[in-house]
């Protein structure tokens, strides 16, 4: 997902003309302009008199990263609470759905880490650290991790950006509020409604602020690319090309895993699945939005693949709120890539922390626009990686976001096929 990964359209139907330009096109224009500016200022042979101006070009990217770090914790907290409070999941099917979603996400992260460990894209080309980079590596201390999971105060994780504590609080309150809502509905009460409304309003408010920040991404991309090209030429982007290749290989392996699961766990033929869902996959890639793809996904699963309506709705509509396999895979690979660039390869314990953080951070991330950029700050922070490197990853995120969104949607449809079982629907069900 991501969102996918991006689930909220950032295109504005009314307003200034530049707001009507798709975000992807804005980023492409920013990239072209940045390359022109970077080459004009020397492409690695900069005049010292221009150094101050070139360094100041990166200020927008620094501000965007600071805003993303500030928004990431309250956003994930509200997203998890909102998702658990509002999503309707039936009993037995809901438990099976949860198992499938957790399994798929975990496999995606493991595939991402495996590819990153084997190919080691961070060692192919040197990548200079952004200014102000500070690295605080940390090993695995199980007891320390357990003790750190319990916060000293409820709001402290929001102030400290403590990922593990935030996840514990979000899931605890979300599960309890969900249970209370179910009990009150059974008793004919509606006392939960004001709390649900408040959570919904707060979530929408944070999303709107996030949309403001995302709208500045093209400016941030222009600044960081222009500065990088001017100071270092194109060498850093050769290293990023290795990362793009590694991510695409990992996403392809994840797609292969989905088709294998469909072959073994459902009545659907994998080739028929691919041909029948091609419209949804192309829509996901072109829009970079799971939400915009949902109607297409729901329709093709029933009309072209032949799944039951209940299975299609659970996987494509309910599961989409939780299932962000492509996004989780990308975050895990990003963390390992940057650690390789820094020469501080994450040990097995740290990679386990990346797995746990990516899994839990993906809960509710489907409703967050550009979720990969937001939750990546949490993953990096959990293992002490410098978030300054995210500014460089932003320059290629516009493309990888589309690829992982397609995988997110494919994961949703795979879950629907598995929920449909090994027997196709009868003629009288059609």
N, C-alpha and C positions, 0 to 999 in steps of 0.2 A: 504496500500500500504503500512508498511509499509510497502514501501514501502513499500513498501514497501516496502513488503515495500521497499525493496531494488531493485532499478531498473537497477543498473549497475553491471555487473558481476565482481567480484574481482579476479577471477581466471585468471592466466596468462598462456598462452600457451607456451611461450618461456621464458627463463631466468633460474635462479638458481632452483634447484630441490624443495626447500622449497616453492617457489612461485607457484609451480604446485599442491600443496596440497590445497584442498578446505578450505576456511576460517573456516567453521564450524568444520572440523576435526582438524585444528590447535588449535581452542579454546578448544575442548574436550581434546586434548593432553596436552594443557597448564593447564587445570583444574586438570587432573590426576597428572601431575608433581607437581603442587602447593600443592595439598593435601598431597602428599608424603613428600614434603619439610616441610610443616606445621607440620605434625605429627612428623617428625624427630627432629624438633626444640621444641617439647614439647606439642603441641596441647593445649595450655592454661596454661601450666606450664613451661614457657620459662626461660632459664638460663639468668640472667641479663647481663652476658658477651656477649650474642648474640643479645641483644636488638637493638643495633645500626644497625647491619647488617640486621635484620628483618625489621626494619623501613625503611631502604633504598630500600627494595624490592618494595615498593609502589611508588617509584619515577616515573617509566614509566607510571603508571596510572594517576598520577598527571599531567604529561606532556601531555598525550593524552587528558585529560579533558580541560586543558588550550588551547590546539590547537582547540578542538571542540568549546569552547566558542568563540575563536577568529574568527573561520570560520563561525559560525552559522549565524551571521547577514548578511555579504556579500553574503553568499550562498543563504539564503532565498530571499534576494533582487534580485539577478541575476535569481534565479529559477522562481520567480513570473513574472519578466519582460520577460524572455525567453518564458515561457509558454503562457502568454497572447499575445505575439508578433507572435508566430509561430503556435499556435493551430488553426486549421480551424474549426469554429463552425457555422453551418448554422443558419439562423434567428429564426424562431418559434421553431424548434426542439432544437436549442441552448439554448433558454430561458427556455424551459421545462427541458432540461438537467441540467442547472444551479440550478433550483429549487430542482430537485431530489437530486443532489449532496450535496447541502447545508443542505437539510432536513435529508438525511441519516447520514451525518457527525455529525450534531447536536444531533440526536437521539443516535448515538453511544457514544458521550461524556456524555450525560445525563444518559445512561445505565451504563457506567463506574463509574460515580460519585455516582449513586444510589447504585450499588453493593458495592462500597468502603465505603459508609456511613453506609450501613446495616451490612456488615460483619466486617468492621473495622479491616482489616488484620494487620495494623500497631500496634495494641494493643495486638496481640496474644502472641508475644514473644518480649522481650527487644532487641533493636538493638543499639549498642554503636555508637555514632557519630564519624565519621572520624576526625582525627586531623586537626585543623585549621578551623573547621566548624563555620560559623557565620550565625546567623539567623536574618533576618530583616523583621519581619512580617508587613503587611500593611492591613488596612481596605479598605472598598469601599467608595470612595469619588467621586460621579458622576461628579460634576463640576470640581474637580481637575483632574479626568481622561480625561475629555473633553479638558481642558486647556493643559494637558500634551501631548495630541495627536498631537498638532501642534509644530514641532521642531523650535528651535531658528535658526538653520542653517541646510542645507540639509545633510551635512555629519555628523552632531553631533550624530544622532542615531547610526551610525556605530561605533563611538568612545565610546559612553556611553553604548552600547548594550541595548538601549531603545526599547523594543519590540513593544509597541503600536505605537510609532512614525515611526518605521521602516515599519510596516504594512501599515500605512497611506501613506507613501512615495511610497512604492512599488506598491500598488494598484492604487494610483493616476497616477503615471507615466505609469504604465502598461496599464491602461484603455485609457489614452490620446494617447499613442503611438499606441495602437491598432486602435483607431478611425482615427488617422492621416494616418496610413497604408491603412485602408479601403478607405478613401477619395482619396488618391493618386492612388491606384489601379483603382478606378472608373474613374479617370482622365487620366489614361494611364501613370502615372509618377512612378518613382522608387527611389525617393529621400530617402525613408525610409530604403532602402536596406543596406547602410553602417552602420546605427545605429543598425539594426537587426543583421548584421554580427559581429559588435563589442560586442554586448550583448552575442551572441552565443559563441564567442571566450573567453570572460571573464568567462562565465558560465562554459565552458569546462575546463578552467584553474583552477578555484576554485575546480571543481569536481576532477581533477587530484591530486591536493594537498590533498583533502579530502581522496582520495584513499591511499595516503601515510600514512595518520594518521590511517585510518582503518586497514592498514596492520600491525600496531603496536598493535592493540587491543589484540591479543593473549598474547603478552608480558605483556601488562597492566593487563590482567586477571590473568596471572601467579603471578605477583607481589602482587596484592591486595588480591587474595585468599590465597596465601602462608602466607602473613602477618596476615591476619584475622584468619586463622586456628592456626597459631603459637601463637598468642597473646590471642585469645578468644575461641579457639576450634571451634566446629561446631554449637554453639548456634545461631550466627547471621543468618546462612543459614536456620534454622528452621523458623525464622521470614520471610525469603524470600519465603519459601515453602507456607506459608499462602497467600502471595501476588500472587504467581503463580496460586494457586487455585482460588483466587478471579478473576484474569484476565481471566482464562479459562472459568469461569462461565459467566462473562460479554460477552466474545466473543460468547459463545453459545447462550446467549439471543439475541445478535445482529443478529446471523444467523437465529434465530427464527423470528425476526422482518422482515428480508429479505423474508423468506418464506411466512409470512403473507401478506406482500405487494404484492408478486407475485400472491398469491391466490386471493386477492381482486382487483388487478389492471391490471392483464394481462390474456391472454387466456391460459398461460402455467400452467400445473399441477405441484405443488411443488415437488412431488415425482419424476416425470419425469425430472424436472429441476435438482434435486440432482443427479440422476443416469446419466443424459446426460452430466453434467458438472464435473463429478468426475475426469476425466483426468486432467482438468485444475486445480482443487483444489489440487490434488496430486502433480502436477507439481509445483504449487505455494509453497506448503509446502516443497517440496524437494529442490527446487532451492533458495527459499527465495527471489525471484525476480519477480516483476510484469512484467518487460520488457521481461524477458526470457519466461514468461508464455503467453504473448500477442498472438503469433501465434496460440497456442493451444486453448486459450480462444475464439479467433475469429472463429476458425474452428468448435469447438464443439457447439457453439451457433447456427451456421447455419445448420450443418449436423446432430447433435444429438438432439438439442432442437427444431430446425425448425424455428428460427427467421429470419426475413428479413435481408439482407446484410446491409442496411442502419442503422437499429437498432443495429445490432451487432457491427458495426464499431464505432458508436457514443458512446456506453457504454464501449466497451472493449478497444478501441484505443484512442478516444478523452477523455472520462471520466477518464481513468486511470491516466491521467496527473494531475487530480484534486482530485480524489476520494481516500482518505486514511483513511477510517473509522476506521479500526483496529488500525492504528497508533495513530490517535487522541484519541481513547478510552484508549489506553495504556498510553499515556502521561498524560491524566487527572487523571487516577487511580494512576499513579506514584506520581504525585504531592500530592494527598490526602493521599496516603500511607506514604510518607515521613513526611507530616505534622502530621499524627497520631503518627508516631515513635517519633517525637519531642515533642509530647504532646501539640501542638499549633493548634489544629483542625482549618482548614480554614473555615471562616464564609461564609454565603451565598453570600456576595458581592465578596469575594476572589474567590469563586468557579465560579461565573459568569465571572470573569476575566480569569480564566482557560479555560472556555468554549470558550470565544471570541478569546483568544490567540491560542488555539488549532485549532479552525476552520480556522482562517486566516493563521496560520503557515502551515497548511496542503495544501494550494494552491501552486501547483508547486512542492510539496515535493515528488511526485511520481517519479521524475527524479533524486532524490538524493539517493545515496547508503546509507544504514543504516540510513534512514531518522529519525527514532525514536530517536536515540541517539543525532542527531544534533538538531532537533527542541525541544527536551526535555529541553535543556539548556535555550531556550527562554521561555518555559512555567514556569520553575522553577524561572527564574529571574523575571518574571512578577508579582509573588506573594511573592517575597523575600525569597524563599526557598534556602538552601545551595546546590550548584551544586556538592559538594564533594560526596554526596550520590549516584550520578550517577555512580561512580566507582564501588559501590557494585551491582547496578542494571545491570552493564555490564556483570557480571558473569552469569546471567540468561537470558540475552537478546538474546543470540544465539538461544535459544529454542523458546522464546516468539515471536521473530522476524518472525519465520516460521509460527506460528499460526496466527499472525495478518496479514501477507502477504496473507494467504489463505482467510481471511475475507475481505481484500482489494479487491482481485480478485472476490470473491463472490458478493461484493457490485457492482463492475463493471458490472457483468453479470445480477444482479438484475435490474440495471438501463436499460440495454438493453431490458430485458423482459418487463419492464414497458413502455418503449418507443415504443415497438412493438404493444401495445394496447390490446384490448380484442377480436380481431378477428385474427385468424391464417392466414398466407399467403395463397392465392389461389393456386390451382394446377398449373396454368399456370405461377406462379411466381417461382416455384421450378425448 
